[in-house]
Amino acid sequence: MTWSRQSLILAALQCGIVLSMGGKLLYDRATCPRVWVKTAPYDPSLPLRGRYLALRLTSQPGDPHFVETNDQQVLFFVPEYSTSIEYKRNAEIWAEVTIPHKGPPRPIRLGFKQNGQIVPVDIN
């Protein structure tokens, strides 16, 4: 087998792996439950740099999916050139998360609770 053919097979294999992971995440988002959970910021000890919010999910007993979300830590990545997210002082930060069959919750979007309503933040 030639060098170029091996390179193309390897590239196709890597693309297949990435696309299958993306497909799995989309499938989970479409079929698994989604809930809003109150969050609290925390300071992670990670070598990762970039624009993200480190959040600890703080659900209360009796909330939907309390066992899966209580005290879980998630990272919410913000697009590099997004300027639309503004922190509102004294506002509760909430995260909508997908509860997969296995693994930790996956954050979908953020919102601020105002007047008893969760208002989603447009980050794009």
PyMOL commands that place a pseudoatom at each C-alpha (Angstrom):
pseudoatom trace, name=CA, resn=MET, resi=1, chain=A, elem=C, hetatm=0, pos=[0.000, 0.000, 0.000]
pseudoatom trace, name=CA, resn=THR, resi=2, chain=A, elem=C, hetatm=0, pos=[1.381, 3.387, -0.895]
pseudoatom trace, name=CA, resn=TRP, resi=3, chain=A, elem=C, hetatm=0, pos=[2.090, 6.167, 1.554]
pseudoatom trace, name=CA, resn=SER, resi=4, chain=A, elem=C, hetatm=0, pos=[-0.663, 8.426, 0.155]
pseudoatom trace, name=CA, resn=ARG, resi=5, chain=A, elem=C, hetatm=0, pos=[-3.268, 5.653, 0.345]
pseudoatom trace, name=CA, resn=GLN, resi=6, chain=A, elem=C, hetatm=0, pos=[-2.372, 4.957, 3.987]
pseudoatom trace, name=CA, resn=SER, resi=7, chain=A, elem=C, hetatm=0, pos=[-2.670, 8.684, 4.729]
pseudoatom trace, name=CA, resn=LEU, resi=8, chain=A, elem=C, hetatm=0, pos=[-6.134, 8.847, 3.165]
pseudoatom trace, name=CA, resn=ILE, resi=9, chain=A, elem=C, hetatm=0, pos=[-7.314, 5.795, 5.118]
pseudoatom trace, name=CA, resn=LEU, resi=10, chain=A, elem=C, hetatm=0, pos=[-6.003, 7.295, 8.368]
pseudoatom trace, name=CA, resn=ALA, resi=11, chain=A, elem=C, hetatm=0, pos=[-7.673, 10.655, 7.606]
pseudoatom trace, name=CA, resn=ALA, resi=12, chain=A, elem=C, hetatm=0, pos=[-10.985, 8.920, 6.825]
pseudoatom trace, name=CA, resn=LEU, resi=13, chain=A, elem=C, hetatm=0, pos=[-10.745, 6.923, 10.061]
pseudoatom trace, name=CA, resn=GLN, resi=14, chain=A, elem=C, hetatm=0, pos=[-10.117, 10.075, 12.119]
pseudoatom trace, name=CA, resn=CYS, resi=15, chain=A, elem=C, hetatm=0, pos=[-13.015, 11.913, 10.426]
pseudoatom trace, name=CA, resn=GLY, resi=16, chain=A, elem=C, hetatm=0, pos=[-15.267, 8.926, 11.130]
pseudoatom trace, name=CA, resn=ILE, resi=17, chain=A, elem=C, hetatm=0, pos=[-14.358, 8.985, 14.825]
pseudoatom trace, name=CA, resn=VAL, resi=18, chain=A, elem=C, hetatm=0, pos=[-15.073, 12.721, 15.138]
pseudoatom trace, name=CA, resn=LEU, resi=19, chain=A, elem=C, hetatm=0, pos=[-18.353, 12.476, 13.201]
pseudoatom trace, name=CA, resn=SER, resi=20, chain=A, elem=C, hetatm=0, pos=[-19.528, 9.485, 15.248]
pseudoatom trace, name=CA, resn=MET, resi=21, chain=A, elem=C, hetatm=0, pos=[-18.899, 11.395, 18.480]
pseudoatom trace, name=CA, resn=GLY, resi=22, chain=A, elem=C, hetatm=0, pos=[-20.787, 14.420, 17.150]
pseudoatom trace, name=CA, resn=GLY, resi=23, chain=A, elem=C, hetatm=0, pos=[-23.652, 12.153, 16.089]
pseudoatom trace, name=CA, resn=LYS, resi=24, chain=A, elem=C, hetatm=0, pos=[-23.794, 10.546, 19.522]
pseudoatom trace, name=CA, resn=LEU, resi=25, chain=A, elem=C, hetatm=0, pos=[-23.967, 13.950, 21.234]
pseudoatom trace, name=CA, resn=LEU, resi=26, chain=A, elem=C, hetatm=0, pos=[-26.740, 15.112, 18.886]
pseudoatom trace, name=CA, resn=TYR, resi=27, chain=A, elem=C, hetatm=0, pos=[-28.653, 11.881, 19.468]
pseudoatom trace, name=CA, resn=ASP, resi=28, chain=A, elem=C, hetatm=0, pos=[-28.329, 12.257, 23.262]
pseudoatom trace, name=CA, resn=ARG, resi=29, chain=A, elem=C, hetatm=0, pos=[-29.504, 15.862, 23.091]
pseudoatom trace, name=CA, resn=ALA, resi=30, chain=A, elem=C, hetatm=0, pos=[-32.573, 14.822, 21.079]
pseudoatom trace, name=CA, resn=THR, resi=31, chain=A, elem=C, hetatm=0, pos=[-33.535, 11.777, 23.192]
pseudoatom trace, name=CA, resn=CYS, resi=32, chain=A, elem=C, hetatm=0, pos=[-32.273, 12.345, 26.745]
pseudoatom trace, name=CA, resn=PRO, resi=33, chain=A, elem=C, hetatm=0, pos=[-33.998, 14.570, 29.313]
pseudoatom trace, name=CA, resn=ARG, resi=34, chain=A, elem=C, hetatm=0, pos=[-33.075, 18.243, 29.491]
pseudoatom trace, name=CA, resn=VAL, resi=35, chain=A, elem=C, hetatm=0, pos=[-33.443, 20.190, 32.744]
pseudoatom trace, name=CA, resn=TRP, resi=36, chain=A, elem=C, hetatm=0, pos=[-32.575, 23.644, 34.090]
pseudoatom trace, name=CA, resn=VAL, resi=37, chain=A, elem=C, hetatm=0, pos=[-30.287, 23.488, 37.143]
pseudoatom trace, name=CA, resn=LYS, resi=38, chain=A, elem=C, hetatm=0, pos=[-29.118, 26.284, 39.411]
pseudoatom trace, name=CA, resn=THR, resi=39, chain=A, elem=C, hetatm=0, pos=[-25.348, 26.741, 39.334]
pseudoatom trace, name=CA, resn=ALA, resi=40, chain=A, elem=C, hetatm=0, pos=[-22.557, 28.241, 41.382]
pseudoatom trace, name=CA, resn=PRO, resi=41, chain=A, elem=C, hetatm=0, pos=[-19.151, 29.220, 39.974]
pseudoatom trace, name=CA, resn=TYR, resi=42, chain=A, elem=C, hetatm=0, pos=[-16.060, 27.356, 41.125]
pseudoatom trace, name=CA, resn=ASP, resi=43, chain=A, elem=C, hetatm=0, pos=[-12.352, 27.629, 40.408]
pseudoatom trace, name=CA, resn=PRO, resi=44, chain=A, elem=C, hetatm=0, pos=[-11.069, 24.523, 38.642]
pseudoatom trace, name=CA, resn=SER, resi=45, chain=A, elem=C, hetatm=0, pos=[-7.480, 23.395, 38.806]
pseudoatom trace, name=CA, resn=LEU, resi=46, chain=A, elem=C, hetatm=0, pos=[-7.037, 22.705, 35.098]
pseudoatom trace, name=CA, resn=PRO, resi=47, chain=A, elem=C, hetatm=0, pos=[-4.198, 23.403, 32.661]
pseudoatom trace, name=CA, resn=LEU, resi=48, chain=A, elem=C, hetatm=0, pos=[-6.911, 24.290, 30.124]
pseudoatom trace, name=CA, resn=ARG, resi=49, chain=A, elem=C, hetatm=0, pos=[-6.988, 27.920, 29.043]
pseudoatom trace, name=CA, resn=GLY, resi=50, chain=A, elem=C, hetatm=0, pos=[-9.645, 29.760, 27.119]
pseudoatom trace, name=CA, resn=ARG, resi=51, chain=A, elem=C, hetatm=0, pos=[-13.071, 31.272, 27.502]
pseudoatom trace, name=CA, resn=TYR, resi=52, chain=A, elem=C, hetatm=0, pos=[-15.201, 29.026, 29.642]
pseudoatom trace, name=CA, resn=LEU, resi=53, chain=A, elem=C, hetatm=0, pos=[-17.289, 29.152, 32.782]
pseudoatom trace, name=CA, resn=ALA, resi=54, chain=A, elem=C, hetatm=0, pos=[-16.587, 26.547, 35.421]
pseudoatom trace, name=CA, resn=LEU, resi=55, chain=A, elem=C, hetatm=0, pos=[-19.910, 25.764, 37.080]
pseudoatom trace, name=CA, resn=ARG, resi=56, chain=A, elem=C, hetatm=0, pos=[-21.008, 23.505, 39.918]
pseudoatom trace, name=CA, resn=LEU, resi=57, chain=A, elem=C, hetatm=0, pos=[-24.597, 22.268, 39.603]
pseudoatom trace, name=CA, resn=THR, resi=58, chain=A, elem=C, hetatm=0, pos=[-26.471, 22.889, 42.856]
pseudoatom trace, name=CA, resn=SER, resi=59, chain=A, elem=C, hetatm=0, pos=[-29.815, 21.144, 42.602]
pseudoatom trace, name=CA, resn=GLN, resi=60, chain=A, elem=C, hetatm=0, pos=[-32.098, 20.753, 45.605]
pseudoatom trace, name=CA, resn=PRO, resi=61, chain=A, elem=C, hetatm=0, pos=[-33.661, 17.513, 46.901]
pseudoatom trace, name=CA, resn=GLY, resi=62, chain=A, elem=C, hetatm=0, pos=[-36.945, 17.011, 45.085]
pseudoatom trace, name=CA, resn=ASP, resi=63, chain=A, elem=C, hetatm=0, pos=[-35.706, 18.638, 41.869]
pseudoatom trace, name=CA, resn=PRO, resi=64, chain=A, elem=C, hetatm=0, pos=[-35.958, 16.547, 38.692]
pseudoatom trace, name=CA, resn=HIS, resi=65, chain=A, elem=C, hetatm=0, pos=[-32.826, 14.411, 38.239]
pseudoatom trace, name=CA, resn=PHE, resi=66, chain=A, elem=C, hetatm=0, pos=[-31.383, 15.471, 41.617]
pseudoatom trace, name=CA, resn=VAL, resi=67, chain=A, elem=C, hetatm=0, pos=[-29.131, 12.396, 41.862]
pseudoatom trace, name=CA, resn=GLU, resi=68, chain=A, elem=C, hetatm=0, pos=[-27.600, 12.961, 38.402]
pseudoatom trace, name=CA, resn=THR, resi=69, chain=A, elem=C, hetatm=0, pos=[-27.028, 16.715, 38.765]
pseudoatom trace, name=CA, resn=ASN, resi=70, chain=A, elem=C, hetatm=0, pos=[-26.301, 17.439, 42.426]
pseudoatom trace, name=CA, resn=ASP, resi=71, chain=A, elem=C, hetatm=0, pos=[-22.782, 18.759, 43.005]
pseudoatom trace, name=CA, resn=GLN, resi=72, chain=A, elem=C, hetatm=0, pos=[-21.613, 17.903, 39.472]
pseudoatom trace, name=CA, resn=GLN, resi=73, chain=A, elem=C, hetatm=0, pos=[-18.983, 20.138, 37.889]
pseudoatom trace, name=CA, resn=VAL, resi=74, chain=A, elem=C, hetatm=0, pos=[-19.353, 21.204, 34.246]
pseudoatom trace, name=CA, resn=LEU, resi=75, chain=A, elem=C, hetatm=0, pos=[-17.477, 23.508, 31.907]
pseudoatom trace, name=CA, resn=PHE, resi=76, chain=A, elem=C, hetatm=0, pos=[-19.474, 25.798, 29.623]
pseudoatom trace, name=CA, resn=PHE, resi=77, chain=A, elem=C, hetatm=0, pos=[-17.352, 27.017, 26.709]
pseudoatom trace, name=CA, resn=VAL, resi=78, chain=A, elem=C, hetatm=0, pos=[-18.057, 30.489, 25.337]
pseudoatom trace, name=CA, resn=PRO, resi=79, chain=A, elem=C, hetatm=0, pos=[-17.318, 31.274, 21.664]
pseudoatom trace, name=CA, resn=GLU, resi=80, chain=A, elem=C, hetatm=0, pos=[-14.144, 33.316, 21.275]
pseudoatom trace, name=CA, resn=TYR, resi=81, chain=A, elem=C, hetatm=0, pos=[-15.715, 36.422, 19.743]
pseudoatom trace, name=CA, resn=SER, resi=82, chain=A, elem=C, hetatm=0, pos=[-18.944, 36.405, 21.727]
pseudoatom trace, name=CA, resn=THR, resi=83, chain=A, elem=C, hetatm=0, pos=[-19.586, 39.693, 23.507]
pseudoatom trace, name=CA, resn=SER, resi=84, chain=A, elem=C, hetatm=0, pos=[-23.260, 39.196, 24.309]
pseudoatom trace, name=CA, resn=ILE, resi=85, chain=A, elem=C, hetatm=0, pos=[-22.871, 37.460, 27.682]
pseudoatom trace, name=CA, resn=GLU, resi=86, chain=A, elem=C, hetatm=0, pos=[-22.950, 39.934, 30.520]
pseudoatom trace, name=CA, resn=TYR, resi=87, chain=A, elem=C, hetatm=0, pos=[-22.951, 38.914, 34.150]
pseudoatom trace, name=CA, resn=LYS, resi=88, chain=A, elem=C, hetatm=0, pos=[-25.835, 40.445, 36.056]
pseudoatom trace, name=CA, resn=ARG, resi=89, chain=A, elem=C, hetatm=0, pos=[-25.029, 41.195, 39.683]
pseudoatom trace, name=CA, resn=ASN, resi=90, chain=A, elem=C, hetatm=0, pos=[-27.230, 39.343, 42.185]
pseudoatom trace, name=CA, resn=ALA, resi=91, chain=A, elem=C, hetatm=0, pos=[-28.775, 37.202, 39.427]
pseudoatom trace, name=CA, resn=GLU, resi=92, chain=A, elem=C, hetatm=0, pos=[-28.893, 33.442, 39.733]
pseudoatom trace, name=CA, resn=ILE, resi=93, chain=A, elem=C, hetatm=0, pos=[-27.041, 31.624, 36.947]
pseudoatom trace, name=CA, resn=TRP, resi=94, chain=A, elem=C, hetatm=0, pos=[-28.888, 28.570, 35.645]
pseudoatom trace, name=CA, resn=ALA, resi=95, chain=A, elem=C, hetatm=0, pos=[-27.717, 26.012, 33.094]
pseudoatom trace, name=CA, resn=GLU, resi=96, chain=A, elem=C, hetatm=0, pos=[-29.823, 23.819, 30.862]
pseudoatom trace, name=CA, resn=VAL, resi=97, chain=A, elem=C, hetatm=0, pos=[-28.168, 20.408, 30.804]
pseudoatom trace, name=CA, resn=THR, resi=98, chain=A, elem=C, hetatm=0, pos=[-28.712, 17.114, 29.033]
pseudoatom trace, name=CA, resn=ILE, resi=99, chain=A, elem=C, hetatm=0, pos=[-28.842, 14.107, 31.363]
pseudoatom trace, name=CA, resn=PRO, resi=100, chain=A, elem=C, hetatm=0, pos=[-27.194, 11.266, 29.374]
pseudoatom trace, name=CA, resn=HIS, resi=101, chain=A, elem=C, hetatm=0, pos=[-27.635, 7.592, 30.206]
pseudoatom trace, name=CA, resn=LYS, resi=102, chain=A, elem=C, hetatm=0, pos=[-23.974, 7.414, 31.302]
pseudoatom trace, name=CA, resn=GLY, resi=103, chain=A, elem=C, hetatm=0, pos=[-21.577, 10.120, 32.345]
pseudoatom trace, name=CA, resn=PRO, resi=104, chain=A, elem=C, hetatm=0, pos=[-21.894, 13.641, 33.724]
pseudoatom trace, name=CA, resn=PRO, resi=105, chain=A, elem=C, hetatm=0, pos=[-24.505, 16.183, 32.604]
pseudoatom trace, name=CA, resn=ARG, resi=106, chain=A, elem=C, hetatm=0, pos=[-23.669, 18.148, 29.462]
pseudoatom trace, name=CA, resn=PRO, resi=107, chain=A, elem=C, hetatm=0, pos=[-24.406, 21.897, 29.473]
pseudoatom trace, name=CA, resn=ILE, resi=108, chain=A, elem=C, hetatm=0, pos=[-26.454, 23.257, 26.564]
pseudoatom trace, name=CA, resn=ARG, resi=109, chain=A, elem=C, hetatm=0, pos=[-27.067, 26.912, 27.404]
pseudoatom trace, name=CA, resn=LEU, resi=110, chain=A, elem=C, hetatm=0, pos=[-27.042, 29.404, 30.249]
pseudoatom trace, name=CA, resn=GLY, resi=111, chain=A, elem=C, hetatm=0, pos=[-29.755, 31.604, 31.652]
pseudoatom trace, name=CA, resn=PHE, resi=112, chain=A, elem=C, hetatm=0, pos=[-30.343, 34.167, 34.392]
pseudoatom trace, name=CA, resn=LYS, resi=113, chain=A, elem=C, hetatm=0, pos=[-33.314, 33.921, 36.708]
pseudoatom trace, name=CA, resn=GLN, resi=114, chain=A, elem=C, hetatm=0, pos=[-35.230, 37.200, 36.786]
pseudoatom trace, name=CA, resn=ASN, resi=115, chain=A, elem=C, hetatm=0, pos=[-38.629, 37.701, 38.425]
pseudoatom trace, name=CA, resn=GLY, resi=116, chain=A, elem=C, hetatm=0, pos=[-39.062, 33.947, 38.832]
pseudoatom trace, name=CA, resn=GLN, resi=117, chain=A, elem=C, hetatm=0, pos=[-38.409, 33.243, 35.117]
pseudoatom trace, name=CA, resn=ILE, resi=118, chain=A, elem=C, hetatm=0, pos=[-35.274, 31.815, 33.563]
pseudoatom trace, name=CA, resn=VAL, resi=119, chain=A, elem=C, hetatm=0, pos=[-34.194, 34.011, 30.655]
pseudoatom trace, name=CA, resn=PRO, resi=120, chain=A, elem=C, hetatm=0, pos=[-31.787, 32.159, 28.314]
pseudoatom trace, name=CA, resn=VAL, resi=121, chain=A, elem=C, hetatm=0, pos=[-28.661, 34.060, 27.274]
pseudoatom trace, name=CA, resn=ASP, resi=122, chain=A, elem=C, hetatm=0, pos=[-27.957, 34.312, 23.529]
pseudoatom trace, name=CA, resn=ILE, resi=123, chain=A, elem=C, hetatm=0, pos=[-24.227, 33.615, 23.349]
pseudoatom trace, name=CA, resn=ASN, resi=124, chain=A, elem=C, hetatm=0, pos=[-23.769, 33.182, 19.604]
for i in range(1, 124): cmd.bond("trace and resi %d" % i, "trace and resi %d" % (i + 1))
show_as sticks, trace
zoom trace
